[in-house]
Amino acid sequence: MNKVRLSKSCVGKEEKEAVLKVLDHEFLGMGAEVQNFENEIKSYIGTDKEVICVNTGTSALHIALACLDIGLGDEVLVPSLTYVASYQAISATGAIPISVDVKEETLFMDIEDAKKRVTEKTKAIMPVHYASNSQEMLEINTFAQANNLRVIEDAAHSFGCKREGQIIGYEGDVICFSFDGIKNITSGEGGAVLSNDPTFIQRVKDARLLGVEKDTEKRYAGQRSWDFDVTHQGFRYHMSNIYAAIGSTQLKKIDVIAAKRQSIAKTYVTELRGVDGITLLDFDYENIVSHIFVLKAKNRDLLREHLLSHNIECGIHYKPNHMLSKYKSDYVLPITEKIYEEILTLPCQFDLSTEDQTRVINAIKDFYSAC
Ligand SMILES: *Cc1c(COP(=O)(O)O)cnc(C)c1O
């Protein structure tokens, strides 16, 4: 029996041809391909926000925080249940990630718990679109406004998802996407920062190129800056033409990719809804494009072993960050700690076959009917 993989990169001959074109052109760094990709993202989302591409989703989060002048001694509210990238991006600025609990039904940041953690040092809040759901963003934005906090959305899981009938990215303060190898679309590695705050956007544009002022504008015109000024800390976080060519090719296929990921998720929902032992997350699967398919499972570790014995990979997203040595908190997060024992991620990737998904579903049903 072949191994059913949890996730994988899925690229075709179009992506390979796009990369070869860039290689043939011998302009590998940041140039016209990146500008194209940014414009394409903007028109796909249908937003008047600026889109700034960078080399990873983690750098998108880091550069966003840095360009909002969040730094030493500041506090940023963030759900503990996220990839360590969110935490590393915060601590890289010198700020302190303040762990917040999640809601049991959706595993989204619990706004009531966030309220308890606000101090005079709190500068920002970083909600995470966990498993692609961001239904609760409205209450986060309202809370942030009332407390004068900047909002940096970690939307690494939710490129191509909809809310209120519109593609994610159309509203909000600062939104960060990831295009790493296994995300909804990939640019090989990559990320993007979206905002319509013009001062902030100019800072991000400069900061991704070592803080060299107006270097983006020069490079898009195929030029370099020789006489320039630098006023802020910058990074080497710009996206390369190679990445952008892959991303732009993937974006052209997004409707097909999204439809497939949605159909995988909906099949899991239909098939597993009635299974005693399984609890599904309370998501609007009509509007979500699942990056990871997460559910809660009774006897999770035994189920996981059972699936592995059938050559089916599964995952646990994520080990809570407040349980890591670097980010240990001196308070408990009861829901996060409870659901950490229950969550399981099932295979979900563009080229998952119907047969392989059926194998996953049947293995789960067999496990619980034998319980
Ligand atoms: C993937 C991911 C990131 C970081 O993106 P990279 O492009 O891999 O650096 C950040 N947050 C979450 C929740 C992610 O899943």
The ligand as a Tripos MOL2 file, in Angstrom:
@<TRIPOS>MOLECULE
LIG
   15    15     1     0     0
SMALL
NO_CHARGES

@<TRIPOS>ATOM
      1 C1          3.3630   28.5270    7.3950 C.3       1 LIG1
      2 C2          3.0130   29.4120    8.5150 C.ar      1 LIG1
      3 C3          3.7220   30.5940    8.8000 C.ar      1 LIG1
      4 C4          5.0160   30.9710    8.1590 C.3       1 LIG1
      5 O1          5.1090   30.8950    6.8280 O.3       1 LIG1
      6 P1          6.4800   30.4650    6.1080 P.3       1 LIG1
      7 O2          6.2330   30.9320    4.7100 O.co2     1 LIG1
      8 O3          6.5910   28.9950    6.2320 O.co2     1 LIG1
      9 O4          7.5930   31.2060    6.7720 O.co2     1 LIG1
     10 C5          3.2400   31.4160    9.7930 C.ar      1 LIG1
     11 N1          2.1540   31.1050   10.5010 N.ar      1 LIG1
     12 C6          1.4650   29.9690   10.3000 C.ar      1 LIG1
     13 C7          0.2500   29.6980   11.1320 C.3       1 LIG1
     14 C8          1.8850   29.0770    9.3160 C.ar      1 LIG1
     15 O5          1.2160   27.9310    9.1280 O.3       1 LIG1
@<TRIPOS>BOND
     1     1     2 1
     2     2     3 ar
     3     2    14 ar
     4     3     4 1
     5     3    10 ar
     6     4     5 1
     7     5     6 1
     8     6     7 2
     9     6     8 1
    10     6     9 1
    11    10    11 ar
    12    11    12 ar
    13    12    13 1
    14    12    14 ar
    15    14    15 1
@<TRIPOS>SUBSTRUCTURE
     1 LIG1         1 GROUP 0 **** ****
